[in-house]
Amino acid sequence: MEDQFASGLRNIRAAIEIRLKDSGIEKQSLGDSCRECTSAIPGMVIIDVGGKGKIARVTFTRDEVEDCSQTVVAYCVRLKINHLINELLA
């Protein structure tokens, strides 16, 4: 199960980075709450994304992350990523 979570998180981070670049946000920062978590698999992950002088935050549940272990196709995850990008572009 741990591999599924790690893979899903990598895929979500990559999807965010691609959307940032596609939106013209080249300089960016991406950090998540997993580094500070004491549990091997946290119940949720908070990702802070910086770009265009702004910072936006998005939260994914463990289930959402694990559902993305192959690819990011879950509608709710894609919607959250799009909302995040729109916050940075606003």
Secondary structure, 3 states (H helix, E strand, C coil): CHHHHHHHHHHHHHHHHHHHHHCCCCCEEEEEHHHHCCCCCCCEEEEEEEECCEEEEEEEEHHHHHHCCCCCCCHHHHHHHHHHHHHHHC
